[in-house]
């Protein structure tokens, strides 16, 4: 797992390390995510930092919640566990972007770039 330092929730950190060792790396980094890159282009430095902080906070919480589910705990295939966490990550990004009021602007920018 890619961190500069261990997150406050060490259960999440330990699980991500365990998946990484099994070959299924799941990152809490979001700066490579397309919508986050677009948000960085659109927002001021301060706005982006606030958004990014919120994304990181909510992602760690969402990972912890996903890891505490019976479905996750019973799953023995690391690849399937990774898929569950990646779906969680995508949901968090969409929710935070929507709550911040910028998902519509990001979708418009994507559409404009495809044209």
C-alpha positions as CSV (number, residue, x, y, z in Angstrom):
1,X,0.0,0.0,0.0
2,X,1.3,3.4,-0.8
3,X,1.5,5.8,2.1
4,X,3.8,8.5,3.3
5,X,2.9,7.5,6.8
6,X,0.5,5.0,8.4
7,X,-3.0,6.2,8.6
8,X,-4.6,6.7,12.0
9,X,-6.8,3.6,11.4
10,X,-4.1,0.9,11.7
11,X,-6.6,-1.9,10.9
12,X,-7.1,-0.4,7.5
13,X,-3.3,0.0,7.0
14,X,-2.7,-3.6,8.1
15,X,-5.3,-5.0,5.8
16,X,-3.9,-3.0,2.8
17,X,-0.4,-4.2,3.6
18,X,-1.7,-7.8,3.8
19,X,-3.4,-7.4,0.4
20,X,-0.2,-5.9,-1.0
21,X,1.9,-8.8,0.1
22,X,-0.6,-11.2,-1.6
23,X,0.0,-9.2,-4.8
24,X,-3.2,-7.2,-4.7
25,X,-2.1,-3.7,-4.1
26,X,-4.8,-1.3,-3.0
27,X,-3.8,2.3,-2.6
28,X,-5.3,5.1,-0.6
29,X,-3.7,7.5,-2.9
30,X,-6.1,9.4,-5.1
31,X,-3.9,11.8,-7.1
32,X,-3.8,9.4,-10.0
33,X,-7.6,9.2,-10.2
34,X,-8.9,11.0,-13.3
35,X,-11.7,13.0,-11.6
36,X,-9.2,14.1,-8.9
37,X,-6.7,15.3,-11.6
38,X,-9.5,17.3,-13.3
39,X,-10.5,18.8,-9.9
40,X,-6.9,19.9,-9.4
41,X,-7.0,21.7,-12.8
42,X,-10.3,23.4,-11.9
43,X,-9.9,24.4,-8.3
44,X,-7.6,26.8,-6.5
45,X,-4.8,25.3,-4.5
46,X,-6.6,25.9,-1.2
47,X,-9.9,24.4,-2.6
48,X,-8.1,21.4,-4.0
49,X,-6.2,20.7,-0.7
50,X,-9.5,20.9,1.2
51,X,-11.2,18.5,-1.3
52,X,-8.2,16.1,-1.2
53,X,-8.2,16.1,2.6
54,X,-11.9,15.2,2.6
55,X,-11.3,12.5,0.0
56,X,-8.5,10.9,2.1
57,X,-10.5,11.1,5.3
58,X,-13.7,9.6,3.8
59,X,-11.7,6.9,1.9
60,X,-10.1,5.7,5.1
61,X,-13.4,5.5,6.8
62,X,-15.1,3.8,3.9
63,X,-12.3,1.2,3.7
64,X,-12.7,0.5,7.4
65,X,-16.4,0.1,7.0
66,X,-16.0,-2.2,3.9
67,X,-13.5,-4.3,5.8
68,X,-15.8,-4.7,8.7
69,X,-18.6,-6.3,6.6
70,X,-19.3,-10.0,6.8
71,X,-19.0,-10.3,3.0
72,X,-15.4,-8.9,3.1
73,X,-14.4,-10.9,6.2
74,X,-15.7,-14.1,4.7
75,X,-14.0,-13.5,1.3
76,X,-10.7,-15.5,1.0
77,X,-9.7,-14.4,-2.5
78,X,-7.4,-11.3,-2.3
79,X,-8.4,-10.3,-5.8
80,X,-12.1,-10.1,-4.8
81,X,-11.2,-8.2,-1.7
82,X,-9.3,-5.7,-3.8
83,X,-12.3,-5.4,-6.2
84,X,-14.6,-4.6,-3.2
85,X,-12.2,-1.9,-2.0
86,X,-11.8,-0.4,-5.5
87,X,-15.5,-0.2,-5.8
88,X,-15.6,1.5,-2.4
89,X,-12.9,4.0,-3.6
90,X,-14.9,4.9,-6.7
91,X,-18.0,5.4,-4.7
92,X,-16.2,7.7,-2.2
93,X,-14.7,9.8,-5.0
94,X,-18.1,10.3,-6.7
95,X,-19.8,11.1,-3.4
96,X,-17.2,13.6,-2.2
97,X,-17.1,15.3,-5.7
98,X,-20.9,15.5,-5.8
99,X,-21.1,16.8,-2.2
100,X,-18.5,19.4,-3.0
101,X,-20.6,20.5,-6.0
102,X,-17.9,19.9,-8.6
103,X,-18.9,16.5,-10.1
104,X,-21.1,18.2,-12.7
105,X,-18.3,20.5,-13.7
106,X,-15.9,17.6,-14.0
107,X,-18.4,15.6,-16.2
108,X,-18.8,18.7,-18.4
109,X,-15.0,19.0,-18.8
110,X,-14.7,15.3,-19.6
111,X,-17.4,15.6,-22.3
112,X,-15.8,18.8,-23.8
113,X,-12.5,17.0,-24.0
114,X,-14.0,14.0,-25.8
115,X,-15.5,16.3,-28.5
